[in-house]
Amino acid sequence: MQPHDQLDAWVDAHFDEQVRFLQEVVRVPTDTPPGHNAPHARRTAELLARMGFEAEQHVVPEERVREAGLTSIINLVVRRPYGAGPTIALNAHGDVVPPGEGWTRDPYGGQIEDGRLYGRAAAVSKSDFATYTFAVRALESLGLPLQGGVELHFTYDEEFGGALGPGWLLSHGITRPDLLIAAGFSYEIVTAHNGCLQLEVTVHGRMAHAAIPDTGVDALQAAVQLLAALYARNAAYRQVVSQVRGIEHPSLNVGRIEGGTNTNVVPGKVVFKLDRRMIPEEDPAEVETELRRVIADATAAIPDISVEIRRLLLARALQPLPGNASLVHALQRHGERIFGEPIPTMGSPLYTDVRLYSERGIPAVIYGAGPHTVFESNAKRADEHLVLEDLRGATKVVARTLFDLLH
């Protein structure tokens, strides 16, 4: 057999083992918040060791972790050097939002039904712990000389921005790969994605008894006026169209609101958190300046109201770098061969910590195991799942790509 066929055959022969590995990493919760992710990292390192992969455990200091609103982080790096040549990193994140309501299966059961594996992070992105690990094992099974090396980066801060995940590894000089493939889906290659600005807005009024409301200043009423102004801007964003395929327009979402003390009390404080998605063409500094102006203008004429604004997150957009062409072409060629359909390059409305590699000049693409769309996978919703044949196919595509770039 030719090497590509040998890779495919190895993946098929070890697929049951790969599925069991994925079940094991799904069964260890990584709800973020609270972000107690060290147990998952240790369990993953143990599973990798059984396959002969030594995982460096890079512990982020507890003080830094708690400052970020998390509990514990250990980032894993597995290095597989083969000789002189490029180092290709494969990155997937283990942290994930809590399961939420509406599940019909155990979110940490790793249950298999009708060819699908169910569980929180089964699709995004513990699936690619399995994709990348077994792609590297398939590559090494050939026993052929290779030029370069591979690194597995399994990190735990994507949900909170990535600064203590890939950002930690890069800023501390722990790694500096030449190319990157990061967790994604099987039927598209993402080369650009949106940025994200998150703000916490606190509206201060003055509490009072509801029987004598004129003695207070209603922070909720002011917040309603402010929210109306923000939603008006959201409607206007639809007229700003991105030129990147797969990305439409900017958007704004208010995802959480807290306020008041009791039914019979005029609310003295309201806090809400907003999420502003930025298309790649936008400048983050200009976006934040505009939002702060909208907030100031909306509340300026309301007597005795004050507003505090705190930035929670600034994630810049992923911009494609010219050096990603070798990754894109190999993944497209093998993706079409394995899945039987063209694999387009796309932009994504999501934001990821892949941007942290790109910002340091490392050409990066997003590709892994999953369906055509995020919606199909139920990612961040009840009954998240992965079609196991997508895992099989993506593993073959990544293994073939690594062989082409390193042989």
C-alpha positions in Angstrom: 0.0 0.0 0.0 1.0 3.6 -0.5 1.6 5.6 2.7 -1.7 7.4 2.6 -3.5 4.1 2.3 -1.4 2.7 5.2 -2.4 5.7 7.3 -6.1 5.1 6.6 -5.8 1.4 7.4 -4.1 2.2 10.7 -6.8 4.6 11.7 -9.5 2.0 10.8 -7.7 -0.7 12.8 -7.4 1.5 15.9 -10.7 3.3 15.7 -12.4 1.5 18.6 -9.4 2.4 20.8 -9.7 6.0 19.6 -13.4 6.1 20.5 -12.7 4.8 23.9 -10.1 7.5 24.4 -12.6 10.1 23.5 -15.2 8.7 25.9 -12.6 8.9 28.7 -11.8 12.6 28.0 -15.5 13.4 27.8 -16.2 11.8 31.1 -14.1 14.2 33.2 -16.0 17.4 33.6 -14.4 20.7 32.7 -17.3 23.2 33.3 -16.0 26.7 32.9 -17.0 28.4 35.1 -15.8 27.3 37.7 -12.9 26.2 35.5 -11.4 23.5 37.7 -9.6 21.9 34.7 -6.4 20.4 36.3 -8.1 17.0 36.9 -8.9 16.7 33.2 -5.3 17.6 32.2 -3.9 15.0 34.6 -6.3 12.3 33.3 -5.4 13.2 29.7 -1.7 13.0 30.5 -2.2 9.6 32.0 -4.1 8.3 29.0 -1.4 9.7 26.7 1.3 8.1 28.7 -0.3 4.7 28.1 0.2 5.3 24.4 3.9 6.3 24.8 3.3 10.1 24.7 4.9 12.0 27.5 2.9 15.1 28.2 4.7 18.1 29.8 2.3 19.6 32.4 2.6 23.4 32.5 0.8 24.6 35.7 -0.5 28.1 35.6 0.0 29.7 39.0 -3.1 29.7 41.2 -3.1 33.5 41.7 -3.2 34.1 37.9 -5.9 31.6 37.4 -8.1 33.0 40.1 -7.6 36.6 38.8 -9.0 35.3 35.6 -12.1 33.9 37.3 -11.0 30.3 37.0 -10.0 27.6 39.5 -7.1 25.6 38.1 -5.3 25.2 34.7 -2.6 22.7 33.6 -1.7 23.0 29.9 -0.3 20.0 28.2 2.5 19.9 25.6 3.5 16.7 23.8 6.6 17.0 21.6 7.4 14.5 18.9 10.6 15.6 17.1 11.6 13.7 14.0 14.5 15.8 12.5 15.3 19.1 10.9 12.2 20.8 9.5 9.0 22.6 10.4 7.2 22.0 13.7 3.4 21.6 13.3 1.4 22.2 16.4 -2.1 20.6 16.9 -4.2 22.5 19.5 -7.5 21.6 21.1 -9.1 23.0 24.2 -10.5 21.0 27.1 -12.5 23.7 28.9 -16.2 24.1 28.0 -19.3 25.9 29.1 -21.5 24.0 31.7 -24.0 21.6 30.2 -27.2 23.6 31.0 -30.7 22.1 30.9 -32.5 19.9 28.5 -30.1 16.9 28.1 -31.7 13.6 27.3 -28.3 11.8 27.9 -25.7 12.1 30.6 -23.5 15.1 29.5 -20.5 13.2 31.0 -21.5 9.7 30.0 -19.8 9.4 26.6 -22.9 7.4 25.4 -22.9 6.1 21.9 -26.2 5.9 20.0 -26.8 5.5 16.3 -23.2 6.3 15.4 -23.0 9.4 17.6 -21.1 10.0 20.8 -23.0 12.3 23.2 -21.4 14.5 25.8 -20.4 18.0 26.7 -17.4 18.9 24.6 -17.8 15.8 22.4 -17.8 18.0 19.4 -16.0 21.2 20.7 -13.3 20.3 21.2 -12.4 17.2 23.2 -13.1 15.4 19.9 -9.9 16.8 18.6 -7.9 15.5 21.5 -8.7 12.2 19.9 -8.3 13.4 16.3 -4.8 14.8 16.8 -3.5 12.1 19.1 -4.4 9.3 16.8 -3.4 11.1 13.6 0.1 11.5 15.1 0.1 7.8 16.2 -0.9 6.8 12.6 1.9 9.0 11.2 4.5 7.3 13.4 3.2 3.9 12.6 4.6 4.2 9.1 8.2 4.0 10.5 9.3 6.3 7.6 11.9 9.1 8.0 10.3 12.5 8.7 11.6 16.0 8.6 10.4 18.3 11.3 8.2 17.5 14.3 4.7 17.6 15.8 3.5 19.1 19.0 0.2 18.4 20.7 -1.1 21.4 22.7 -4.1 20.6 24.9 -5.1 23.8 26.7 -7.7 25.0 29.1 -8.6 28.6 28.7 -10.5 29.0 25.4 -13.8 29.9 27.0 -12.2 32.8 28.9 -10.1 34.1 26.0 -7.0 31.9 25.9 -4.5 34.1 27.7 -3.8 31.3 30.2 -4.0 28.6 27.6 -2.1 29.0 24.3 -1.3 32.6 25.4 0.6 31.3 28.4 2.5 28.7 26.4 3.5 31.3 23.8 4.3 34.2 26.1 6.5 32.1 28.3 8.5 30.7 25.4 7.3 27.1 26.1 6.5 26.7 22.4 7.0 28.4 19.1 5.7 26.2 16.3 6.0 27.0 12.6 2.5 26.0 11.7 -0.8 25.3 13.5 -3.9 23.2 13.0 -6.5 23.9 15.7 -9.7 22.2 16.7 -12.5 22.6 14.1 -15.0 20.7 11.9 -14.5 18.2 9.1 -16.2 19.9 6.1 -14.5 23.3 6.1 -11.2 24.9 6.8 -11.5 28.1 8.8 -8.8 30.7 8.0 -10.4 33.8 9.6 -12.8 34.4 12.4 -14.5 37.2 14.2 -13.1 39.1 17.2 -15.0 39.6 20.4 -15.3 42.4 22.9 -17.1 41.8 26.2 -18.0 44.5 28.6 -19.6 44.6 32.0 -21.8 47.6 32.5 -23.0 48.7 35.9 -25.8 51.3 36.2 -25.9 53.0 39.6 -29.1 54.7 40.9 -30.4 54.9 44.4 -32.6 52.4 46.3 -35.9 53.4 47.8 -39.1 51.9 49.2 -41.5 51.1 46.4 -44.2 53.0 48.3 -42.2 56.2 47.9 -40.4 55.7 44.6 -39.7 59.4 44.1 -37.1 59.2 46.9 -35.0 56.8 44.8 -33.4 56.7 41.4 -34.5 53.7 39.4 -31.4 52.1 37.9 -33.4 49.5 36.0 -35.4 52.1 34.2 -32.2 53.8 33.2 -30.8 50.4 32.1 -33.8 49.8 29.9 -33.2 53.1 28.1 -29.5 52.2 27.7 -30.4 48.7 26.4 -32.7 50.2 23.9 -29.8 52.3 22.5 -27.5 49.3 22.3 -30.1 47.2 20.5 -30.7 50.1 18.1 -26.9 49.9 17.3 -27.3 46.1 16.9 -29.9 46.7 14.2 -27.6 49.1 12.4 -24.7 46.6 12.4 -26.6 44.5 9.8 -25.7 47.1 7.2 -21.9 46.5 7.8 -21.1 43.5 5.7 -17.9 41.4 5.9 -16.1 40.4 2.7 -15.1 37.1 4.3 -17.1 34.1 3.3 -18.9 32.6 6.3 -19.0 35.9 8.2 -21.9 38.2 7.8 -22.0 41.3 9.9 -21.1 42.6 13.4 -23.5 41.8 16.2 -24.2 42.7 19.8 -25.8 40.4 22.5 -26.6 41.2 26.1 -26.2 37.8 27.7 -26.7 38.4 31.4 -28.5 40.9 33.6 -28.6 41.2 37.4 -30.3 43.9 39.5 -32.5 45.0 42.3 -32.9 43.6 45.8 -36.6 42.9 46.2 -40.0 43.3 44.6 -40.9 46.3 46.9 -37.6 48.1 46.4 -36.7 50.6 43.7 -33.6 49.1 42.1 -30.4 50.9 43.0 -28.1 48.9 40.8 -28.3 46.9 37.6 -25.4 45.0 36.0 -25.4 43.5 32.6 -22.8 41.9 30.4 -22.6 42.4 26.7 -20.8 40.6 23.9 -19.9 42.5 20.7 -18.7 40.3 17.8 -16.3 42.2 15.5 -15.8 41.2 11.8 -12.2 40.9 10.6 -12.4 44.3 8.9 -13.2 46.2 12.1 -10.7 47.9 14.4 -11.2 46.7 18.0 -10.2 50.1 19.5 -12.7 51.9 17.4 -15.4 49.4 18.3 -14.8 49.8 22.0 -14.7 53.6 21.7 -18.0 53.6 19.9 -19.7 51.4 22.4 -18.6 53.5 25.3 -19.9 56.6 23.5 -23.3 55.0 22.9 -23.5 54.1 26.6 -22.5 57.6 27.7 -24.9 59.3 25.4 -27.8 57.1 26.4 -27.5 57.9 30.1 -26.1 61.4 30.0 -29.6 63.1 30.3 -30.8 60.8 33.1 -30.5 62.7 36.5 -28.5 61.1 39.3 -27.5 58.0 37.3 -23.8 56.9 36.9 -22.4 54.2 34.8 -19.2 52.0 35.2 -17.8 50.1 32.3 -15.3 47.2 32.8 -13.8 45.3 29.9 -14.0 41.6 30.4 -12.4 40.3 27.2 -10.9 41.6 24.0 -10.2 38.9 21.5 -8.9 40.1 18.2 -10.1 38.6 14.9 -8.1 35.8 13.2 -6.6 37.1 10.0 -5.1 34.6 7.5 -1.3 34.6 7.1 0.2 33.8 3.7 2.2 30.9 5.1 -0.9 28.9 5.7 -1.2 27.8 2.1 0.6 24.5 2.6 -1.8 23.5 5.3 -4.9 24.7 3.4 -4.0 22.8 0.2 -3.1 19.6 1.9 -6.2 19.6 4.1 -8.4 20.4 1.1 -6.9 17.7 -1.1 -7.2 15.0 1.5 -10.5 16.2 2.9 -12.1 15.9 -0.6 -10.6 12.4 -1.0 -11.8 11.1 2.4 -15.2 12.9 2.6 -16.1 12.9 -1.1 -16.9 16.6 -1.4 -14.9 19.8 -1.8 -13.7 21.3 1.5 -13.9 25.1 1.2 -12.0 27.7 3.1 -14.3 29.8 5.3 -14.5 32.5 7.9 -16.3 31.8 11.2 -18.5 34.1 13.3 -17.0 32.5 16.4 -13.8 33.6 18.0 -11.1 31.2 19.2 -7.7 31.3 20.9 -6.1 30.4 17.5 -5.8 34.1 17.0 -3.1 34.1 19.7 -0.8 32.0 17.5 -1.6 34.1 14.4 -0.8 37.3 16.3 2.7 35.9 16.8 3.2 35.3 13.1 2.3 31.5 13.2 0.2 30.6 10.2 -2.8 28.8 11.4 -6.0 27.0 10.2 -8.9 25.5 12.0 -9.8 21.9 11.1 -10.9 18.8 13.0 -13.7 16.4 13.6 -17.3 17.7 13.4 -20.3 18.3 11.1 -20.9 21.0 8.5 -22.1 23.6 11.0 -21.8 24.3 14.8 -25.6 24.1 15.0 -25.7 20.5 13.9 -23.3 19.5 16.6 -25.4 21.0 19.4 -22.2 22.6 20.7 -23.0 24.8 23.8 -26.5 23.3 23.8 -28.2 20.1 25.2 -27.2 16.8 23.7 -24.0 17.9 22.1 -22.7 15.1 20.0 -20.1 13.9 17.4 -20.8 11.7 14.5 -18.1 9.1 14.9 -17.5 8.7 11.1 -16.5 12.4 11.1 -13.9 11.6 13.7 -12.6 8.7 11.6 -12.5 10.8 8.5 -10.9 13.9 10.1 -8.2 11.7 11.7 -7.3 10.3 8.3 -7.2 13.8 6.8 -4.9 15.2 9.5 -2.6 12.2 9.4 -2.3 12.5 5.6 -1.6 16.2 5.9 1.1 15.7 8.5 2.8 13.1 6.3 2.8 15.4 3.3 4.3 18.3 5.2 6.9 16.3 7.1 8.0 13.6 4.7 
